[in-house]
Each structure stands twice: as structure tokens, then as C-alpha cells.
Amino acid sequence: MFLIDRELEALTVFRRDLHRRPEVSGEERETAETIVASLAETKPDAVITGLGGHGVAAIYEGREPGPTVMVRAELDGLPIEEISEIGHRSQIAGKGHLCGHDGHMTILVALARGLGQMRPAKGRAILMFQPAEENGAGAAAVLADPKFADIKPDLVFSLHNFPGLRFGHAALRTGPVNCASRGMRISLSGKTAHASTPEDGIAPTFAVAALLSRLTALGNNGPLDETYTLVTVTHARLGEAAFGISPGYAEIWATLRTLTDARMADLVARAEALAAKEAGAAGLRVAISYEDVFHQCSNADAAVTALERAMDEEGVSRDRGEGVLPMKGSEDFGLFGRVAPSAMFFLGAGENHARLHNPDYDFPDDLIGIGAKVFMRAIRNELG
């Protein structure tokens, strides 16, 4: 193990300090500055900042040419009020590190300390601190940033802690592990009228009523295979909060979810066609926009094999995550698989641990050393 107890204690202090000062997607400036400062003592060969927003990439060069291995963590917290009695609870009202990204970042800082002490024999190790994971915008922004051309990974790893799974046990498999999803906003515009003469206006009332049920019916919520679809209406608004006005405007928000990007394209087309049909029948104008767009996350054979070997050599128990993987939840990591073989594993936070995004969640500090040793072993196996 490359981390001794004293270092793990310092990393725990660092993680808890991050936990106190969460920043949400797109606002991670101070978090990024903290990461850059923590990396300075490890003397990386290069640090790229402002990557896709507030992203940071630290590069550790090997002595000889070779492949590039990248490990990715997330910078952002959540817009959720933390409800907890822990001493390091969030000091920022309405925001909390309630998904464990503070712990994931700390694992990469631990890797930086190991790489600072001993560079790879060949190639490059890159530690990527990605912005805006929680809203699905970060990975796309990082990949679109011209500075990413200097990275060009050959292999990409990541992890996510997983409450409900035995502590320190890993779930890892080849193929799909997270669903694609996106938030669909349908805006319907007509014309208001006095409530006593609704015939003088164009109300979206009946179109909304039809879409609420028919959008939901597009989903089968069946087995998690290539045919899986789910449409969840999350919000609806009709007109103004007044008794004297027949409404002229409405919005419906729905989350579309599939296992694959191909199936998502089909579901989007069907949902848009349905919205256009109902709007046209009612004489309404329709506008559609999307937010929180997450692509499918699928693990590649080569990356999974590398992580399996590292876990076996470090004595970390694992299985294929039967009953756990793939999961319906989404993760902004899948796009990295388009530039290099990639894999994410899920590291158990304990069967009775508070669930992700719960207001009382806190990352288990004892996972720092476990996650770090798996990644370090994988890096050493690939780069020496």
C-alpha cells in the first residue's frame, strides 16, 4: 500500500474540508482552486485548468514513451440542503456533497501523492477532475474544450461509491452500467381569454391532459435491456394561479430514460411527434428543449480487464453486480468511452449506509484507501 496511516488521516481531513464547502455544477471555481493547490506538492509535470468550465487535469509523465491512462473524478456537489449532525457538514445553505464527489476527488489526490513520489516508468498518468457531472453537461464540455486534445487518453477509469453494496466490495462488469436520460421540457402556447368565455381563447388544457398520460405510456419500465424505456412526468404548469383567466400557456417536464443512446433517439422522436400531434390538434404552438442530458455509460472489455486484475492483486472482492448493474440512474462518464476504452466500477459504501442524494448522506472515509489502491495498481500495471 502506497499510503501510510498518517497520509490517510491527512486525506480524511482534506475530504471533510471539501465536504464543508460544496459548489454545484458550473460553479466549482473554489473547489478547483483547492484541488490545484493540493496538487502542487506532488509536482505534476503539467496542470491544465479551466477545462470544460472549472475542470482540472494533472499530468504525470513517465520516463519513456507509452500509453496514457486517465482516472476521472467529479468536482460538483448538489443543490440539496444537508441534514446532519456531523462536525464537517456543509456550511453552504442549500448545497451539499451528498453524492460522494468529495470522496472521489480525495481518491485522486491520494493518487497524485503516489505519482509524485514515483513517476510511471512509461507513458502518462492523468488525473481528471471533471466539472458539472450532476447536470450531465461536464463531460461534453471537457471533450469539446480544445485543451483536451493535449490529453488523448488510451484508457479511462472511474468509480462511484455505492450505498446498499457491502462495504469495500466492488461491482464491475463489461457492457452497459448506467442508463441514458434527459429532461424534456414541452412548452404549449395558445391565447388567454376570460374564464367566462374560454371560446375566445386557445387553451392548452386538453392537450396537457392528453400528454400527461400518453407521454407516460411511451415507457415500458420493463427489464433493463435494449428495449427498456421510461418516461416520468416530473412537473406540469397550466396557466396562471387565477380564477378569472382561461389559460393560454402550459409546460410539461418529463424525464426520458433508456439503457442505450440508440433507444433514446427513438424515444425522443416518438415523444416529440406526440407533442407536435397534440399541439396541432389543439391549435397550439409547441417548443421543446432539453436539459440534464446524460448518455449511456458502457464499460469496455479492455478497461474492465485492467480493473479486475488490479482488484484481484489488491485483494478487493468483486462480482459482476448482479441485481445492481446495469442501473436505472445516469452518470456523466459515458462520453469518455467515445475517445478511449473506459470503465467505471462501483465501490460498496455499506448495505445500511444513507443513500446517494439523501440529505444525511456522507462519504465513508475508509473508502479512500481502497479506491486509491485499485487505481494505483491499475496505473502501475499499465505504465510500470
N, C-alpha and C positions, 0 to 999 in steps of 0.2 A: 504494500500500500504506500503510495507516494505522499499521503497526507498523514502527519502525526497528530496526536490528540490536541496539541497546542494550536495547530493550524485549523483544525476543525472547530475549536472553540472560537477562534477569531472569525471564521467564516459564519458561524452561527450569529455572532454579534452583527456582522455585516448584513446578513439576511434579515434580521429583525429590524435593523435600521431602514432597509428598503421597505419593509412592511409598514413602517410608520408613515412613509411619505409616498403613497401611491399616486400615479398620474394615469389618466385614462388615454385611450387611443388617440394618437395625433398630438398629445400634449406632453410627451415624455422627455422634455428638454433636461430637466434637473436629474432625472434618473439616468439619462445618457451621460451627463457630465460626471455623475458619481461613478459610473462604470469606467469611463475613461481614466478617471483619477485612480481607481483601484488597479487598473492595468499597468499604470506607469512603472511600478516597482518591478514588474515582470519583464520590462524592456522588450516589448514586441518589436519586430522589425519594421512594421508599419501599422498605423491605425487609421482606418477610414471612418470619418464621421459624417453626419448628415445624410446617411444612406436611406433613400426612400422616405425621408422625413427626418426622424431623430435616430435612425439606425446607426449601429457601431459595428465595425468588423476589425478584429485584431488578428494580425498575420504573424506567424512564427515560421521562419524559413529553415529548411533542413540544410545540411552541409552539401548535399548533392541533388541534382535534378530528380524529380519524381512526381507522383500524383499529388493532387490537392484534396485534403479531407476537411470538410466543413461540419461544424457542430452548431446548431442553432437553438437559441432561447428567445423568450419574448420579454419586452420591456414594460408592457402596459398592465394597469390594474383595471378595475371595473367601477362603473357608476352605481355602486351599491353601498349603503351605509353599513359599516361593520358593527355588529352587536356582540361584544365580547368583553371579558374581564381580564384578558391577558395584558401584561405590562407593556407590550410593544404593539398594541392595537393601533389602528390608523388614527392619525392626528388630523386628517383632512376630511371634513364633513362631506358625507355623501359619496365617498370613494374608498375602495378597499382592495387590497391584494387578496382576493377571495377565490383565486383560481390556482395560486401557487407559482405565478411567474417570478415572484421574488426568490423562491427556491430554485427555479430553473436557472435564473441569472447567476445565482451564487454557485451553482454547479459549474458553470462555465468560468467563473472567476477562479474556482479551485483548479480547473484545467489550466488556466493561464499561469498559475503559480507553478504547476508541474512543468509546463512547457518552458517557462522562464528559467527553471533550474536546469533543464536538459532539453535542448532542441531536438527535433526529429533528425534522424540520420539522412533522410532524403525528403524531397517534396516540400509541401507546406501544410501546416495545420492552421485553420481559420476558425475563429470563434465569432459567430454572428449573433448580435443582439438585435432582434427584429422589432420594429415598431408596429403598432396598430394591428395586433393579432385578433383582438376581441371583436372588431368590426369587419374583419375579412379584407381590409384594404392594404395591410402592410406588406405581405409577400409580393403582391403585384407591383407595389411601388418600389420595393427593393430591386426586383428584377428589371423594372423599367429604367432605373437610375443608371446613367452611363458609367458611373463608378463601379457598378457590379461587373463590368467587363474585365476589371483587373483581378477578379476573384476566380471565376471559371472553375468551380469545384468538379472533381471527378467522383466524389462520393459525399453524401449528405446524411447526417444523423440528427435525431432529436428525441426528446422524451416528453411524456406528460405524467405527472403523478396521478394516481387513480384511487380515490376512496372507494371502499367496497371490495377491494382486492387485498389479499393477505399482505401484511407489511413486508416490504423488501422483495416481494415476488414479482416477476416480470411477465407481462403478456406481450407476445410478439408473434407475428405471422406475416407471410407473404400475401400480397393482394390487398383488396380494399379494407381499410380500417376505420375510416370516417366518411360520413355522408357529405354530399354536396348540398348546399342550401342557399337560399336567397330570400330577402324580404321584398315582396311585391306591393307597390302602392298604386291602387287604381283610383283615379280622380274622375268623377262624373259631374259634368256641368250642364245645367239647363237654364231655367229662368224662375225667379221667385214670383210669388203672387200673394194676394191677401188670402188668409186662411178661409175666408168665406166664399172666395171664388177661385178655387185651385185650378179650374179650367182655363184661367187666364195665364197660367204659367206652365212650365215644363218641369215636373218634379221627378227626381231620381228614386222615389220611394220604392216602386215596384221592381226596378232594376236592382236595387240594393237587396231587396228581399230574395229575388231570384239568385243573385250571385252568392249570397251567404251560404246557401245550400248547394248550389251547383259547383262552386269552386271546391268546396269540401269534398264533393262527390268525385272530383278528378283523382283523388288519392285512394289507394287501396289499403294502405297501412298494413301490408302483408309481410311475408318473410323478407328478410334483408338480403335480397338477391337483385339481379339486374332489372327486374320488373318493379321493384319497390318504388312507391310514390306516396307522399303525404302532403296534404295541404291543410294548414292550420290557420284559421282566421284569428288574428290577434287583436284587431281594433277596427271599429267602424264608427263613422260620424255621419249624421244626416241633418243638414240644415243648421239653423240657429236654435239656441235654447229659448224659444219664444212660442207663445200660443197663437199669435196673430199672423204668422208667416207660413205660407206653403213653401217647402224647401226648394232651393234651386241648385244645391251643391251637395255632394257626398263624397266620402272617401272610404275605401276598404283597404285594410292592410292584411296581408296574408304571408305566411312563410311557406315556401315551396321546398320540398326535401326529397332527394333521391339518393341512391347509392352511387350512381355514376354520372359523369358530366353529360354523356350522350343521352341518358334518360332525362336529365334536367332540361336539355334543349327541347326535347319532345314535350315535356310538361309545360315549359314556358310558352311554347307555341300554342298548346291547347288552352292554357289559361288566358292568353292574350286574345285568342279567337273568341272565346266565350265572353270576355268583357266587351269586345267590339260588337258582338251579336246582340247582347242585352242592351248596350247603349244605343245601338242603331234602332232597335225596335222601339225604344222609348224616346227617340229624337234627341238624345243627349250627346254632348261631346265627351270623348274619353281621352285621358292621358295616363300613361303607365310609366313608372320609374322603378328603379331597383336600388336597394341598399343592403349592406351586410352580405355581400356576395362571397360565398365560400365554395371552392372547387373540391372535387373528390380528393381524398387522401388515400393513396395506394402505395404499399411497400414493395420495393423491388427486390428480387432474389439476391442480388449481389450484396446489397446493403444489409438485408436480413441475415444472410450467412455470416457477414463480418460481426454483427452484433451478437449472434448466437455463440460464435466462437469466443468472443470477449466475455460474455456472461459465464460460459462454462469454465473458462480459465480463472475467473474471479470468484467462482463459487456462488453465483447469483442464480437462484432457482427460477425456472421459466416454464411456460407452456404456451400453447397457441391461442389462449384466450377464448376457449370455447364458452359460449354463453355471454361473452363480453365483447368480442370482436367478430365482425365489424360493429361499430356503434352508431346510433342514430345522430348523435351530436356531431357538429362540424369542427374543423380545425384548419387554421390558415397556414398549412405546411405543404399541402398537395402540389402547389405550383412549382416548388423546388424540384419535384420529381420530373419536371419537363426539361430541366437542364442537366440533371445527373441522376444516377440511381440513388434513391433516398429511402429511408425507413425511420419510422417513429416507434418507440416501444413505450409501454405503459407500466409504470412502476407503482406497486401497491402501497397505498398510504395507510392501510389498515381497514379491516372489514367493518368496523364501527366508527370510522372517522367521519367527521362532518363532511357533507358532500360539497363538490365544487359549486361555486356561486352561492352557497348558503351564507347568511350573514355572520355565522360563527365559525366559518372555516379558517384554518391556519395551516400552513405548510409544515409537515413534520421535519424538524431539523436533522434527524438521524438519516434522512434520505440523501442528504448532501454527499456524504462519503460514498454511498452505494452508487448513485448516479455517476459521480465523478470517476470512480474506478472502472466502471464499464466503458465509459467513453475513452478514458486514457488508454486502457488496454486495446481498444479498437484502433486508436490512433497509432500506438506503438506497433501493433501487428501490421498495419498498412504501410507505415512510414519508417519503422525501426527506431 
